[in-house]
Amino acid sequence: MDEEAVKRKLGIQTWRNISKDKVLRFAAAMPEMATEARIKLIEQFPAFKDLGKADLDAVKEAHKSTLAANENSQEQFYQASQEQRDALRADLGRDDLSWEQREALHDRLGENVQQVYEKDSENKNFLGTGMKVVAVAGAAALALGVAFVGGKIVGTSEGGSEGFQ
């Protein structure tokens, strides 16, 4: 497949018209391309790199925003939990409580501590999932870059010329 056939297959007039959704289709089509087409496309690689960088920057900013909102939510939860524990401790300090009332307050204090533990575990899972999303986005950008560079290497070795490396 030559360069014009690839453009027709992707539905674009020029390489500057390639959109994000067509980049993966383009990478998948590289093995079918003629050596000259691959070399021409690799010359366009900086534009693809910029596209990938823009995507990664958007994911990074969304992740930062999510982390900030999560941190604010966590702080509010921990502050409310601490206030509840302080109130329970104050109640436990009263001299006029029965054994049953003290036991109920101790149970509520234990429930509070358990809720904090669960919230902390939930938050760690959330952060882990967020890091996986960022890692997957980074790996996808890296894989796309490797596909382009791999296309260049394959194109060069098929063409038998070292001048295009």
Contacts in CASP RR format, 6 or more apart in sequence:
PFRMAT RR
TARGET T0000
AUTHOR 0000-0000-0000
METHOD contacts of the structure
MODEL  1
MDEEAVKRKLGIQTWRNISKDKVLRFAAAMPEMATEARIKLIEQFPAFKD
LGKADLDAVKEAHKSTLAANENSQEQFYQASQEQRDALRADLGRDDLSWE
QREALHDRLGENVQQVYEKDSENKNFLGTGMKVVAVAGAAALALGVAFVG
GKIVGTSEGGSEGFQ
1 9 0 8 1.000
1 29 0 8 1.000
1 32 0 8 1.000
1 33 0 8 1.000
1 34 0 8 1.000
1 37 0 8 1.000
2 33 0 8 1.000
2 34 0 8 1.000
2 36 0 8 1.000
2 37 0 8 1.000
3 33 0 8 1.000
3 34 0 8 1.000
3 36 0 8 1.000
3 37 0 8 1.000
3 40 0 8 1.000
3 41 0 8 1.000
5 37 0 8 1.000
6 26 0 8 1.000
6 29 0 8 1.000
6 33 0 8 1.000
6 37 0 8 1.000
6 41 0 8 1.000
7 13 0 8 1.000
7 14 0 8 1.000
7 15 0 8 1.000
9 25 0 8 1.000
9 29 0 8 1.000
10 18 0 8 1.000
10 22 0 8 1.000
10 25 0 8 1.000
10 26 0 8 1.000
10 29 0 8 1.000
11 22 0 8 1.000
12 18 0 8 1.000
12 22 0 8 1.000
15 41 0 8 1.000
15 44 0 8 1.000
15 47 0 8 1.000
16 47 0 8 1.000
18 26 0 8 1.000
18 47 0 8 1.000
18 48 0 8 1.000
18 51 0 8 1.000
20 51 0 8 1.000
20 55 0 8 1.000
23 48 0 8 1.000
23 51 0 8 1.000
23 144 0 8 1.000
24 144 0 8 1.000
26 41 0 8 1.000
27 144 0 8 1.000
27 147 0 8 1.000
27 148 0 8 1.000
30 38 0 8 1.000
30 41 0 8 1.000
30 147 0 8 1.000
30 148 0 8 1.000
30 150 0 8 1.000
30 151 0 8 1.000
30 154 0 8 1.000
31 154 0 8 1.000
33 41 0 8 1.000
35 155 0 8 1.000
35 156 0 8 1.000
35 158 0 8 1.000
35 159 0 8 1.000
38 151 0 8 1.000
38 152 0 8 1.000
38 154 0 8 1.000
38 155 0 8 1.000
39 152 0 8 1.000
39 155 0 8 1.000
39 156 0 8 1.000
39 164 0 8 1.000
41 148 0 8 1.000
42 148 0 8 1.000
42 149 0 8 1.000
42 151 0 8 1.000
42 152 0 8 1.000
42 164 0 8 1.000
45 145 0 8 1.000
45 148 0 8 1.000
45 149 0 8 1.000
45 152 0 8 1.000
48 144 0 8 1.000
48 145 0 8 1.000
48 148 0 8 1.000
49 145 0 8 1.000
52 141 0 8 1.000
52 144 0 8 1.000
53 141 0 8 1.000
55 137 0 8 1.000
55 141 0 8 1.000
56 137 0 8 1.000
56 138 0 8 1.000
56 141 0 8 1.000
59 133 0 8 1.000
59 134 0 8 1.000
59 137 0 8 1.000
59 138 0 8 1.000
60 134 0 8 1.000
63 130 0 8 1.000
63 133 0 8 1.000
63 134 0 8 1.000
66 130 0 8 1.000
67 127 0 8 1.000
70 123 0 8 1.000
70 126 0 8 1.000
70 127 0 8 1.000
74 119 0 8 1.000
74 123 0 8 1.000
77 119 0 8 1.000
78 116 0 8 1.000
78 119 0 8 1.000
81 112 0 8 1.000
81 115 0 8 1.000
81 116 0 8 1.000
81 119 0 8 1.000
84 112 0 8 1.000
85 109 0 8 1.000
85 112 0 8 1.000
85 113 0 8 1.000
88 105 0 8 1.000
88 108 0 8 1.000
88 109 0 8 1.000
88 112 0 8 1.000
89 109 0 8 1.000
91 97 0 8 1.000
91 105 0 8 1.000
92 102 0 8 1.000
92 105 0 8 1.000
92 106 0 8 1.000
92 109 0 8 1.000
97 105 0 8 1.000
152 164 0 8 1.000
152 165 0 8 1.000
153 165 0 8 1.000
155 164 0 8 1.000
156 162 0 8 1.000
156 163 0 8 1.000
156 164 0 8 1.000
156 165 0 8 1.000
END
